[in-house]
Amino acid sequence: MSFLAWIDFDQADRDRTRRIMDLFGQEDTRDELGLGSVRDALADLMFPGTSTIQTRLRYMLFVPWTYRMAGAHKGTATARRELARALEIRLIEALVRGGETQNVIGSAARDKLKRLPSDVYWAGLLTLGVRRFQGSRNACLEAAPGEAAALWAAGLPHAPEDFLSSSDSTATFSLRTEEAGFLRDRLAQEAPRSLFTLLSRHATAADCDMIWQHPARAEWPEHIKRIVGHAERFSRLMHGASLLYNLMLSEKAAHMQGADGSSWHERIETYSTMLDTWATETPRDLFDDWDLHDLWLLAHGTIHDVKAHSRRFIETWRDTVRETRGQVQSDPSARALVRDRETRLKGAKSRFRNDGALMRWSGASGTAPLNFRWKPVVANHVRDLVDAG
């Protein structure tokens, strides 16, 4: 029997563990080849304070407001925690009544919600300096009511007068001008050289699927273009490895099931076509002058530890892609590299070794190119700021 248990590390450790668990809950983003440390390092460098499960930027204010309200309660710490949860549940109803039909955390679960907005945004609030208290949510509510104001950044805008004041209150994701100004100030103070901060000052919000497709990219400072260049290369390069991984597993499953494996044969055709498209659409000289040592130095400056074996895998995969000119699906060394990587990471649970694990496989793992939280998360945040003026 296997189970998950919480280890009482510090809040940052718990936040990182949460993010890892969130990724495993999203079928198409599973990190089967151990690319998460580089992915998250680049995402944090470009978009600090964000995570894959954030939805809209005003939650960066909703959470402090609800905790201020709960913290002002003069009862016990337990009573304040119960009030904080009740307010976060009430916020769901208020947003729905306010006309918000998308991006409302808990809109389906309502009072049964387990992952509250405060849980989703707690780490980001500290990164952006909105939260000055460095402990957990429960510890925050143990502060005496008179100390609650010191837990949050100076200048935190006051909540609207009717915010969650009654059971029929309404709320929206639209930022007021002073709220947008406060969040821009927090970004400028805590992450002055980040792309998120730069985009927060733009008068328009670009509609592009990948951040390197942004129409203003050529105008960005060199240090930002350098990071975005790494992100584009890493996403394009490792997308091929992920597609090959899915193709190889589909081939193995089809072989195991024989005549009964028609659905797997369809997947083989799909992944083979996707790999051909990837090879055709990836510029052949994109990786020629790519300085991976510079990428490792950048990642080292974040909280994400890129292990030596991960660096070797990425470097070797880059060399293989260059040598085969992208024709990896028929290359024995490329296939061996992907198989060995997954086997190293999963051991006895490797789908290449464990037939039971293969048969439990959904048929798709990490098939979408890495977008480093740009869409929809950061794109939504930027649009919220732009709409506020």
Phi, psi and omega in degrees: 000134179244154180203163176256139176224144177282134174258136188277065171277188180283176185299322180297319178297318180295320179298318179296319179297320177301315182297320179297316180295323178300319181295323179289342178276355180247108190309314190279354183246013181299139186266070186289335184253013174068044181260359189298326184293320178288316178305312184288327177297314179294320179297318179293324179294321180278317190229067182298146178086358182257167173209166184293341185256005171289157180237301183227154190288331185293345173299335176297344176252323178305316184295309176302322181296315180294323180286329173296316180297314180293321181293337179281350179292133186270010178278202180284167176299324178298317179296323178292322177295318179296321179293319179300315179296316181300321179291322179292326175291320178297328179298323177303309181297320182295319179293319178296317177295332179282358176099005179280120183251351179226156174070012177276115180293120178090013183296333179270317185283329183052238187288353177265006183300131178261321180265096183283158176307323180298326178291319182292321189255357188301314180295316180297325178298324178287317180302319182271002176075011174289322176259124178265335177287130187262002182268194183282172178296317179297317179296326178301321183277359175273350178294146177297147182310323182288344181265354189299323184297328182286354181281344188238161183298145174297140179088003177303122182301148176286149176294153174306151186303325184262016184296112178054029184283341180210174183287349178247021178295156176238159177208158176223171177273357182290125180278138170285161184303316182291331177291316177298320179297319178298314182292323175297319178297320179297316178298315181296327181283316188266335183217061188297334184258010183276157176293325178303315179296316179299314181293332180295342181265354182289150180273347178227159179247121182285144177254092179220150184284326181236145185296330180287354174268003183300133184295341181263009186305319184297340183267354184288155175300155185300321183294330177283317178300326178297314180292316180296324176299318176298317182298316180297312181298316182296316180297311181296317182296308188281345173299322178297319179296319180294320178294320179295321177302313180295322178297314183296319178294320179297321178297317180294318179295320179296320179296320180294322186269348176058233183295339181273003186260035183300322181295327178288326176295325176295321178293322177302314180297319181297311183290327177296318178295318180297322178293320176298317179296317178300315181295324181286319187273347179274119180304132187292336181262008186298328186257001186297316183250026183282119181270091181292332177299322177295322177297318180295323178294318178297315181297325181297335179278004177250183179278357187264127184264109178271107184294157181300321181292330176289318178299317180297318179298313182295317180296317181291321178296319177301313181297322180294317179298319179294317183292325182269358184055038176085354182274068188274338189291338178253009184264120182300322181292323178295316180295319179296322181297314180293316180298315181294324180295311181294323180295320178298319184286321187260341179061231183295342180268004178302135179289342175283338181254327189254105182297325179296317178297323178295317182290340176272355182292141182287337181104359179209122178219116176063038184275349179268141177299146178294131178240005169059037176075003183300308183234128007268350194299294186291324177302319176297316181299315180296318180296322177300319178292317180298317181295333180283342178086000000 
